[in-house]
Amino acid sequence: MAEQSMPLQAVLQHLDRLAQDALPLWPVPRGATARLINVSENATYLVEAGAYRSILRIHRPAYHTRRGIGQELAWAQALASSGLVNTPPPIAGRNGDLVQEGHVPGLPEPRFMVMFRFAEGRQPDENDDLVAPFQRLGAIAARTHLHSMAWQRPEPLERLRWDHDAVFGPQANWGDWRAAPNVTPPIRAVLERVEATIRRRLDAFGQDPGRYGLIHADMRLANLLIQGEETTLIDFDDCGQGWFLYDFATGISFMEDHPQVPALRAAWVRGYRSVRALSEAEEREIDTFIMLRRLALLAWIGSHIEAPEPQAMAPDFARVSAELGQAYLAEFAV
């Protein structure tokens, strides 16, 4: 049976077995166990043995190449080594490789796997007071952007792109937003106008190296761990070529309509400007990146509907996207 046609629970049963059987590939204590803690693009496991803890990531098939995963890890390690960003390091396998490969009977494709050192901290909630964390996040984003502009990246870079073709094109990373649940004809009509406006504005905005480069591309709350005044940034799995301001839009993923967002935007911009210049024209264009991300997420829900998180969001996501789109068009459409 092709994996795409298998029920999610059946796939996870196979991945649970793979996670447990693969642990000896790394220098983990004898008797360690792997417990699923999240499934999104990848399946993420907490590995435990007494006081020992680490994180195992089993990659979704056909999303990244082995070389591309190595490039993700190389940039994250370079950021951490520079002292600019807190992010947990990967753990090399017993063979010295950071990227391992495993296969389990019942799944047709082998899986790439990476293990990370466990990082302390609490994932923030959208109903927390997030102003101070978002000001810190703005500074973190600016530091990653300055680093990416100067970093000698490997070539060819086998990472995703997050331009408008990658969101709206025929080979979009997460599919076509039109195929998402509950995209009714009236909603589609609004979002078609939104897409056209985004394309036009981003063509005018351009891809100057000061605006476009290697970005984290997924700085949402689920990828932040906060402990006191410190923020740890995790999961560089979506890092790739995109506009720097897209990183703010990813920070408010799935909560774009939350009443706290205007304050979070202002805080993020303050934090960003404490590290790197941001023009008024660039700040104004943040709304375009919010809508670009929102439509990408709508497509993501449609193409990942087998998982619990997109299922929970599916009933209202298209409708709220259209409401946000109407407000965006009132400001930016010609």
C-alpha positions as CSV (number, residue, x, y, z in Angstrom):
1,M,0.0,0.0,0.0
2,A,1.3,3.5,-0.9
3,E,2.1,5.5,2.3
4,Q,0.0,8.4,1.1
5,S,-3.1,6.2,1.1
6,M,-2.5,4.7,4.6
7,P,-4.4,6.0,7.6
8,L,-2.3,8.3,9.8
9,Q,-2.6,5.9,12.8
10,A,-1.2,3.1,10.7
11,V,1.7,5.2,9.6
12,L,2.4,6.3,13.2
13,Q,2.4,2.7,14.4
14,H,5.2,2.0,11.9
15,L,7.0,5.1,12.9
16,D,6.8,4.3,16.6
17,R,8.5,1.0,15.8
18,L,11.2,2.7,13.7
19,A,11.8,5.3,16.4
20,Q,12.4,2.6,19.0
21,D,14.4,0.3,16.8
22,A,16.6,3.2,15.5
23,L,17.8,4.4,19.0
24,P,21.0,2.3,18.9
25,L,22.1,4.4,16.0
26,W,23.0,7.1,18.5
27,P,24.9,7.0,21.8
28,V,21.8,6.9,24.0
29,P,21.7,5.0,27.2
30,R,20.7,1.4,27.2
31,G,17.0,1.0,27.8
32,A,16.0,4.4,26.3
33,T,12.5,4.7,25.0
34,A,11.0,7.0,22.3
35,R,7.5,8.6,22.8
36,L,5.7,10.5,20.1
37,I,5.2,14.2,21.2
38,N,4.2,15.9,17.9
39,V,3.3,15.1,14.3
40,S,3.3,17.8,11.6
41,E,5.7,17.7,8.6
42,N,7.7,15.3,10.7
43,A,7.1,12.9,13.6
44,T,8.9,14.1,16.7
45,Y,9.8,11.8,19.7
46,L,11.0,12.5,23.2
47,V,13.8,10.0,24.0
48,E,14.2,9.2,27.7
49,A,16.3,7.0,29.9
50,G,16.4,8.0,33.6
51,A,17.6,11.6,33.7
52,Y,18.6,11.5,30.0
53,R,16.5,13.2,27.4
54,S,16.9,14.0,23.7
55,I,14.6,14.7,20.8
56,L,14.3,12.5,17.7
57,R,12.9,13.8,14.5
58,I,11.8,11.4,11.8
59,H,11.4,13.2,8.5
60,R,8.4,13.2,6.2
61,P,9.4,11.4,3.0
62,A,10.1,13.4,-0.2
63,Y,10.2,16.8,1.6
64,H,14.0,17.3,1.9
65,T,17.0,15.6,0.5
66,R,19.7,14.2,2.8
67,R,22.0,16.9,1.6
68,G,19.3,19.5,2.3
69,I,18.8,18.3,5.9
70,G,22.6,18.5,6.4
71,Q,22.5,22.1,5.1
72,E,19.7,23.0,7.6
73,L,21.8,21.5,10.4
74,A,25.0,23.4,9.2
75,W,23.2,26.8,9.3
76,A,21.7,26.1,12.7
77,Q,25.0,25.0,14.1
78,A,26.7,28.1,12.6
79,L,24.1,30.4,14.3
80,A,24.6,28.6,17.6
81,S,28.4,28.7,17.4
82,S,28.2,32.5,16.7
83,G,26.3,33.0,19.9
84,L,23.6,34.9,18.0
85,V,20.8,32.4,18.6
86,N,20.1,29.7,21.2
87,T,19.2,26.5,19.4
88,P,19.8,22.9,20.5
89,P,22.6,21.1,18.7
90,P,22.1,17.9,16.7
91,I,23.7,14.7,18.1
92,A,25.9,12.7,15.8
93,G,25.1,9.0,15.3
94,R,27.6,6.3,16.3
95,N,28.9,6.4,12.7
96,G,29.6,10.1,13.0
97,D,26.8,11.2,10.7
98,L,24.2,13.8,11.9
99,V,21.6,12.4,9.4
100,Q,20.7,8.8,9.8
101,E,18.4,6.7,7.7
102,G,16.1,3.9,8.7
103,H,13.5,1.6,7.2
104,V,10.6,-0.3,8.8
105,P,8.6,-3.0,7.1
106,G,5.2,-1.7,6.3
107,L,6.4,1.7,5.0
108,P,7.5,1.7,1.4
109,E,10.1,4.6,1.8
110,P,13.1,4.9,4.1
111,R,13.1,7.8,6.5
112,F,15.8,10.3,7.4
113,M,16.2,10.9,11.1
114,V,18.0,13.5,13.2
115,M,18.5,13.6,17.0
116,F,18.9,16.8,19.0
117,R,20.0,17.6,22.5
118,F,17.0,18.3,24.7
119,A,16.3,22.1,25.3
120,E,14.7,23.4,28.5
121,G,11.8,25.9,28.3
122,R,8.1,26.3,27.9
123,Q,6.3,26.7,24.6
124,P,4.3,30.0,24.8
125,D,0.5,30.1,24.4
126,E,-1.2,32.6,22.1
127,N,-3.2,33.9,25.1
128,D,-0.1,34.7,27.1
129,D,1.2,38.2,27.2
130,L,3.6,37.9,24.3
131,V,4.8,41.4,23.9
132,A,8.1,41.0,25.6
133,P,8.8,37.6,23.9
134,F,8.0,39.1,20.5
135,Q,10.3,42.0,21.0
136,R,13.0,39.4,21.7
137,L,11.9,37.4,18.7
138,G,12.3,40.4,16.5
139,A,15.9,40.8,17.6
140,I,16.5,37.1,17.1
141,A,15.0,37.3,13.6
142,A,17.3,40.3,12.7
143,R,20.3,38.4,14.0
144,T,19.5,35.4,11.9
145,H,19.1,37.6,8.8
146,L,22.4,39.4,9.3
147,H,24.1,36.0,9.8
148,S,22.5,34.5,6.7
149,M,23.6,37.5,4.6
150,A,27.3,36.9,5.6
151,W,27.3,33.1,5.9
152,Q,29.2,31.1,3.3
153,R,26.3,28.8,2.4
154,P,26.8,25.5,0.7
155,E,26.1,25.3,-3.0
156,P,23.9,24.2,-4.5
157,L,21.5,25.1,-1.7
158,E,18.9,22.3,-1.5
159,R,16.4,24.0,0.7
160,L,12.8,25.1,0.1
161,R,11.9,28.5,-1.4
162,W,9.2,30.7,0.1
163,D,8.5,33.1,-2.7
164,H,5.0,33.5,-4.2
165,D,5.6,30.7,-6.7
166,A,6.4,28.4,-3.9
167,V,3.1,29.3,-2.2
168,F,0.9,29.8,-5.3
169,G,2.6,28.0,-8.2
170,P,1.8,24.7,-9.8
171,Q,4.5,23.0,-7.6
172,A,3.6,24.8,-4.4
173,N,5.4,23.4,-1.3
174,W,2.1,22.7,0.4
175,G,-0.3,22.4,-2.5
176,D,-3.1,24.7,-3.7
177,W,-5.1,26.6,-1.1
178,R,-8.2,26.2,-3.3
179,A,-8.2,22.5,-2.4
180,A,-8.4,23.2,1.3
181,P,-11.6,22.4,3.3
182,N,-14.5,24.9,3.2
183,V,-13.1,27.1,0.4
184,T,-16.6,28.0,-0.9
185,P,-17.0,30.0,-4.1
186,P,-17.4,33.4,-2.3
187,I,-14.3,32.7,-0.2
188,R,-12.4,31.6,-3.2
189,A,-13.4,34.8,-5.0
190,V,-12.0,37.0,-2.2
191,L,-8.8,34.9,-1.9
192,E,-8.2,35.0,-5.6
193,R,-8.1,38.8,-5.4
194,V,-5.8,38.5,-2.3
195,E,-3.4,36.2,-4.2
196,A,-3.3,38.6,-7.2
197,T,-2.6,41.6,-4.9
198,I,0.2,39.7,-3.1
199,R,1.9,38.7,-6.3
200,R,1.8,42.3,-7.6
201,R,3.1,43.8,-4.4
202,L,5.9,41.3,-3.9
203,D,7.0,41.7,-7.5
204,A,7.3,45.4,-6.8
205,F,9.0,44.7,-3.4
206,G,11.7,42.7,-5.1
207,Q,14.3,40.2,-3.9
208,D,17.2,42.5,-3.1
209,P,19.7,40.6,-0.9
210,G,18.9,43.1,1.9
211,R,15.3,41.9,1.8
212,Y,15.5,38.3,0.7
213,G,17.8,35.4,1.7
214,L,18.1,32.4,3.9
215,I,15.4,32.5,6.6
216,H,14.1,30.2,9.4
217,A,10.6,30.4,7.9
218,D,8.7,28.9,10.8
219,M,9.2,31.1,14.0
220,R,5.8,30.2,15.3
221,L,5.0,29.7,19.0
222,A,5.4,25.9,18.7
223,N,9.1,26.5,17.7
224,L,10.0,28.7,20.7
225,L,11.0,27.6,24.1
226,I,11.0,30.4,26.7
227,Q,12.8,30.2,30.1
228,G,12.9,33.4,32.0
229,E,14.4,36.1,29.7
230,E,15.9,33.5,27.3
231,T,14.3,32.3,24.1
232,T,15.4,29.1,22.4
233,L,14.6,28.8,18.7
234,I,14.0,25.2,17.5
235,D,13.1,23.3,14.3
236,F,14.9,24.8,11.3
237,D,13.2,22.2,9.1
238,D,11.5,24.7,6.9
239,C,14.5,27.1,6.6
240,G,15.1,28.2,3.0
241,Q,15.2,31.1,0.7
242,G,12.5,33.7,1.4
243,W,11.8,37.3,2.3
244,F,13.2,38.3,5.7
245,L,9.8,39.8,6.8
246,Y,8.2,36.4,6.2
247,D,9.7,35.4,9.5
248,F,7.3,37.8,11.3
249,A,4.4,36.3,9.5
250,T,5.4,32.8,10.6
251,G,5.6,34.1,14.2
252,I,1.8,34.6,14.2
253,S,0.9,31.5,12.3
254,F,-2.6,30.3,13.0
255,M,-3.4,33.3,15.2
256,E,-3.4,36.1,12.6
257,D,-6.9,37.2,13.8
258,H,-5.9,37.3,17.5
259,P,-6.5,40.7,19.1
260,Q,-3.0,40.7,20.5
261,V,-1.4,40.7,17.0
262,P,-1.1,44.5,16.5
263,A,0.9,44.8,19.8
264,L,3.0,41.8,18.8
265,R,3.8,43.3,15.4
266,A,4.9,46.6,17.0
267,A,7.0,44.7,19.6
268,W,8.6,42.6,16.9
269,V,9.5,45.6,14.8
270,R,11.0,47.3,17.9
271,G,13.1,44.3,18.6
272,Y,14.2,44.0,14.9
273,R,15.2,47.6,14.7
274,S,17.3,47.3,17.9
275,V,19.6,45.0,15.8
276,R,19.0,45.9,12.1
277,A,17.5,48.7,10.1
278,L,13.9,48.3,8.8
279,S,12.4,51.0,6.6
280,E,8.9,52.4,6.9
281,A,8.1,51.0,3.5
282,E,9.3,47.5,4.6
283,E,7.3,47.7,7.8
284,R,4.2,48.6,5.8
285,E,4.6,45.5,3.7
286,I,4.4,43.2,6.7
287,D,0.6,42.9,6.0
288,T,1.5,41.3,2.6
289,F,3.7,38.7,4.2
290,I,1.0,37.9,6.8
291,M,-1.5,37.1,4.0
292,L,1.2,35.2,2.0
293,R,1.7,33.0,5.1
294,R,-2.0,32.7,5.8
295,L,-2.7,31.3,2.3
296,A,0.3,29.0,2.6
297,L,-1.2,27.7,5.9
298,L,-4.6,27.2,4.3
299,A,-2.9,25.1,1.6
300,W,-1.0,23.2,4.4
301,I,-4.3,22.4,6.1
302,G,-5.7,20.9,2.9
303,S,-2.6,18.8,2.2
304,H,-2.1,17.6,5.8
305,I,-5.7,17.0,6.7
306,E,-5.0,13.5,8.0
307,A,-3.2,15.0,11.1
308,P,-5.1,16.2,14.2
309,E,-3.9,19.9,14.1
310,P,-5.2,20.7,10.6
311,Q,-8.4,18.8,11.3
312,A,-9.0,21.0,14.4
313,M,-8.4,24.2,12.4
314,A,-10.2,23.2,9.2
315,P,-13.8,24.3,10.0
316,D,-13.1,28.0,10.3
317,F,-9.7,28.6,8.7
318,A,-10.9,29.4,5.2
319,R,-13.7,31.7,6.4
320,V,-11.3,33.7,8.7
321,S,-8.7,33.8,6.0
322,A,-11.3,35.5,3.7
323,E,-12.2,38.0,6.5
324,L,-8.5,38.8,6.9
325,G,-8.2,39.0,3.1
326,Q,-11.0,41.5,2.8
327,A,-9.3,43.8,5.3
328,Y,-6.1,43.5,3.4
329,L,-7.7,44.3,0.1
330,A,-9.4,47.4,1.6
331,E,-5.9,48.7,2.4
332,F,-3.8,47.4,-0.5
333,A,-5.8,46.5,-3.6
334,V,-5.9,48.9,-6.5
